Amino acid sequence: MKISVLLASIALMFACYSGTAVAQDAAKPAAGIAWTATTIDFGKIPQGKPVNAEFEFKNPSMVPLIISSVRPTCGCTVADYPKEPVPPGKSGKIAVTFNAASSGFFQKTIIITTNATEGTTSLVIKGEVLIKN
């Protein structure tokens, strides 16, 4: 009898403790990110000549925004991003360079991972590569 009361007390203690931890995390302010645009259309571009774009964003939250990774899904795309936290109310840019080896229509994705409530955002560049003369 004493063991079952002890086990029930311990289980109740853990349940109360874990519920408090979740409630504290939920009350913690989260970072935010507001993009000017998430897609950039290059239109028609020449084959073999790199083109650049900048995706602008703002941190509208009261918490520093941390960009933990920026991953282009193609080797023909390179991205640069702020490595330091973006303070509340400040803006930043993710610079993207695309160098097409083959002609035709393209659409490439860059995956951004942050501490914002959204977590992950997909940025898109697209256009048409014209055959080099």
C-alpha positions as CSV (number, residue, x, y, z in Angstrom):
1,M,0.0,0.0,0.0
2,K,2.8,2.4,1.0
3,I,4.7,1.7,-2.2
4,S,1.7,2.4,-4.5
5,V,1.0,5.7,-2.6
6,L,4.7,6.6,-3.0
7,L,4.7,5.7,-6.7
8,A,1.5,7.7,-7.3
9,S,3.1,10.7,-5.5
10,I,6.2,10.5,-7.6
11,A,4.2,10.2,-10.8
12,L,2.0,13.2,-9.8
13,M,5.2,15.2,-9.0
14,F,6.7,14.5,-12.5
15,A,3.4,15.3,-14.2
16,C,3.2,18.7,-12.4
17,Y,6.8,19.5,-13.1
18,S,6.6,18.7,-16.8
19,G,3.4,20.7,-17.2
20,T,5.1,23.7,-15.6
21,A,8.1,23.5,-18.0
22,V,5.7,23.4,-21.0
23,A,3.8,26.4,-19.7
24,Q,7.0,28.4,-19.2
25,D,8.2,27.6,-22.8
26,A,4.8,28.6,-24.2
27,A,5.0,32.0,-22.4
28,K,8.5,32.6,-23.6
29,P,8.5,35.2,-26.5
30,A,9.4,33.8,-29.9
31,A,11.4,35.4,-32.7
32,G,9.7,36.4,-35.9
33,I,10.7,37.0,-39.5
34,A,8.8,39.1,-42.1
35,W,10.0,38.7,-45.8
36,T,9.6,41.4,-48.4
37,A,9.3,38.5,-51.0
38,T,9.9,34.8,-50.9
39,T,10.1,34.3,-54.7
40,I,12.3,36.2,-57.2
41,D,11.8,35.7,-61.0
42,F,15.0,36.5,-62.9
43,G,13.1,36.4,-66.2
44,K,15.4,35.5,-69.1
45,I,19.1,35.2,-68.3
46,P,22.1,34.2,-70.4
47,Q,23.6,30.8,-69.9
48,G,26.9,30.6,-68.0
49,K,26.6,34.2,-66.6
50,P,25.9,34.3,-62.8
51,V,23.0,36.4,-61.6
52,N,22.4,37.8,-58.1
53,A,19.3,38.4,-56.0
54,E,18.7,39.6,-52.4
55,F,15.9,38.4,-50.2
56,E,15.2,41.1,-47.6
57,F,13.6,40.4,-44.2
58,K,12.8,42.2,-41.0
59,N,12.7,40.9,-37.4
60,P,9.4,42.3,-36.1
61,S,9.6,40.5,-32.8
62,M,11.1,41.5,-29.4
63,V,13.6,38.6,-29.6
64,P,16.9,38.4,-31.6
65,L,16.4,36.4,-34.8
66,I,19.0,33.7,-35.4
67,I,19.5,32.2,-38.8
68,S,21.0,28.8,-38.1
69,S,21.2,27.5,-41.7
70,V,20.7,28.5,-45.3
71,R,20.7,25.5,-47.7
72,P,20.4,25.9,-51.5
73,T,18.9,22.7,-53.0
74,C,21.3,22.9,-56.0
75,G,25.0,23.2,-56.5
76,C,24.4,25.9,-59.1
77,T,23.1,28.2,-56.3
78,V,25.2,29.8,-53.5
79,A,23.7,31.9,-50.6
80,D,25.2,34.2,-48.0
81,Y,23.4,35.3,-44.9
82,P,23.9,37.2,-41.6
83,K,25.8,35.0,-39.2
84,E,25.1,37.3,-36.2
85,P,21.7,37.5,-34.5
86,V,19.4,40.1,-36.1
87,P,18.2,42.4,-33.3
88,P,14.5,43.2,-32.8
89,G,13.2,45.7,-35.3
90,K,16.2,45.4,-37.6
91,S,16.5,44.1,-41.2
92,G,18.8,41.8,-43.0
93,K,19.4,40.2,-46.4
94,I,20.1,36.8,-47.8
95,A,22.2,37.1,-51.0
96,V,21.8,34.4,-53.6
97,T,23.9,33.8,-56.7
98,F,22.7,31.4,-59.4
99,N,25.0,30.2,-62.3
100,A,23.2,28.2,-64.9
101,A,25.1,25.6,-66.8
102,S,22.2,24.4,-68.9
103,S,19.4,26.2,-70.8
104,G,15.7,26.1,-70.2
105,F,13.3,27.0,-67.4
106,F,14.5,26.6,-63.8
107,Q,13.1,26.9,-60.3
108,K,15.5,26.5,-57.4
109,T,14.7,26.5,-53.7
110,I,16.8,27.8,-50.8
111,I,15.8,26.5,-47.3
112,I,16.2,28.9,-44.4
113,T,16.1,27.6,-40.8
114,T,15.7,30.2,-38.0
115,N,14.5,30.4,-34.4
116,A,11.4,32.2,-35.6
117,T,8.0,30.7,-34.9
118,E,7.8,29.7,-38.6
119,G,11.0,27.6,-38.1
120,T,11.8,26.9,-41.8
121,T,11.1,29.1,-44.8
122,S,11.6,28.2,-48.5
123,L,12.8,30.9,-50.8
124,V,12.5,30.4,-54.6
125,I,14.4,31.7,-57.6
126,K,13.1,31.0,-61.0
127,G,13.5,32.1,-64.6
128,E,14.6,30.9,-68.1
129,V,18.2,30.4,-69.1
130,L,18.8,31.2,-72.8
131,I,21.3,29.2,-74.8
132,K,24.7,30.9,-75.0
133,N,25.6,32.0,-78.6
